Every structure is written in C-alpha cells, then in structure tokens.
Amino acid sequence: MPWNPVQYHKFQTERSAPFFDLLKLVHVRPNLHVVDLGCGTGELTLQLSNALPNSTVTGIDSSLEMLKKAKQHAGPKLHFKHGNQTKLSSIWDLIFSNAALQWSENHQELIPALFKKLKPEGQLAVQVPSNHLHISHQLIRETAKEEPFYSALKGFNRQSPVLSIEEYTEILYQCGAQQIVVFEKVYPHVLEDAEAVLQWIMGTALVPYLEKLDEHKEDFIEVIRKKLEAAIPGSPVLYPFKRIFLSAVNGK
Ligand SMILES: C[S@@+](CC[C@H](N)C(=O)[O-])C[C@H]1O[C@@H](n2cnc3c(N)ncnc32)[C@H](O)[C@@H]1O
C-alpha cells in the first residue's frame, strides 16, 4: 500500500497522543529485546527506544516509503527492517504496535500468533483505532459502492478487522495472558472543518481506495468532500476518535 509520510504527518500531534498513552502501559525494564510492528516513519520508535534503558529496538514496516524516513533515526540500539507484522520471527521481551495492526486481517488469529512470540514475562502492548463507525468511514464505504467507483475498485470495500474490547479480552485470556489491560478511549480532536477531517482520512483510511482508483481518484475525493461538508458543517468541528489499547504479559 503506498503510504505517504507527508500526508500522514499532517496531524502528528493528534496521532502521537495515543502513542504516549500506550507507552504508559509498557513495563519498563532494562536490557529488553523489543519490536515495534508497523513502525512507520520511526519518530515514535525512537521515543520508545529512548524510554527503554539499554534495550535493543527493531522497527518493522512493510512500506519502503515509510522505512526510508525511519532509517534516518537508526542507531546502535535502534534498527529498522522491511517486514510483515503478520510474519514475525524470533522471540521478544516486548512486542509493541501503535496504530498498525488494524491493517492486518483476522485478529482472532493474529493476536495469539503474536502472543506466542513473547518470551516468558514478555509483554504485548498494542493500540488500534476503533473509529470505523464514524461518519467519515461510513461515507468512504458508501461512496465505494457507487458508480463509477464500484467498478474502478472492482467491488473492493474495506471492513475493519478491529474487534471489540470484550473480544480482545477473551482472546488474551484464552492465550493464558496475565495482567490483562484492555480499554477504549475517545480522543476529542477539534479540527478546523470538514476539509481537515478529509485530510486526516487521506493519510489513513482512504489510502487503500486511492491506490486502486487511478483516473477516478480525484472524483472519489471530491464526492467524499461534499458529503463530509454536509455531514459535519461549520468550523471548528469535533472529530471524536476512538482507540483500543491492549496490554498483557506472558506468565509462562
Ligand atoms: C498508521 S501508520 C502507524 C505508524 C507508527 N506506528 C505511528 O504510530 O506513527 C501504520 C503503519 O503500518 C504499516 N503496515 C501496514 N500493514 C503492515 C504489515 N502487514 N506489516 C508491517 N507494517 C504494516 C504501514 O506501512 C504504516 O507505516
């Protein structure tokens, strides 16, 4: 998927707040072997590395565009590698992932598969957006069903793989996890107007659609722009953004 680091960074302050909430859940110990799945442009992986004394941190991402930026932050104890978060090798003291696992399907299998990659006493710490019922996401799915977009997308329409907090809790319990913490938090972002909401989703939720739309890309954006202006008029606008946090320890 062609990620655009510039578009993604337009709301860097708002996007980094949940990272720091996730970081608060991490059990800080020295000398950890850590992976950051879907590390993106690496600034936050650097913050993670700085928070963990004498630990080695590896950021993994499937986007070469994002990794190119991330590699500028590499150091003796901070590495970046091209890879798929669903095919993690090695075992880890901390598997960390901020705003990335929502891009991989089947969390019923993914979360246990990641949990198996923890050392004894190792920790899984994950944050995923759970905003898929917000009007901005509903309008994307609705517009993708309209022509000419439906044909251009060959019927593609993305359903979020993100589960409920109860389901994540159950999955972690079935893994034999200890010290389970699962919660959902709403971030009440106040943005300038509907256009700002559009710019936000252009950095994330719209990405898999825009890459498939070729010459219909600008029209697709324009239709969603008009619908968003009607749905969230005025200035400023509230963009309540829900996110799910998971933390659990491998007690085995
Ligand atoms: C929304 S960004 C989050 C980046 C960073 N963790 C942060 O908090 O700013 C999601 C990242 O996940 C990466 N990603 C998506 N699917 C992936 C996969 N299957 N394996 C590895 N990385 C993936 C994308 O390339 C992108 O850089």
The ligand as an ORCA input file, in Angstrom:
! r2SCAN-3c Opt
* xyz 0 1
  C      -0.885      4.435     10.716
  S       0.783      4.034     10.433
  C       1.456      3.987     12.108
  C       2.924      4.221     12.148
  C       3.539      4.351     13.542
  N       3.415      3.137     14.323
  C       2.956      5.525     14.289
  O       2.377      5.318     15.351
  O       3.075      6.646     13.800
  C       0.607      2.311     10.038
  C       1.894      1.669      9.560
  O       1.664      0.257      9.478
  C       2.374     -0.221      8.367
  N       1.826     -1.522      7.972
  C       0.600     -1.786      7.435
  N       0.468     -3.104      7.226
  C       1.630     -3.686      7.638
  C       2.097     -5.035      7.676
  N       1.328     -6.054      7.266
  N       3.335     -5.271      8.161
  C       4.110     -4.241      8.593
  N       3.724     -2.939      8.574
  C       2.494     -2.675      8.117
  C       2.197      0.857      7.308
  O       3.159      0.776      6.296
  C       2.321      2.132      8.158
  O       3.635      2.612      8.208
*
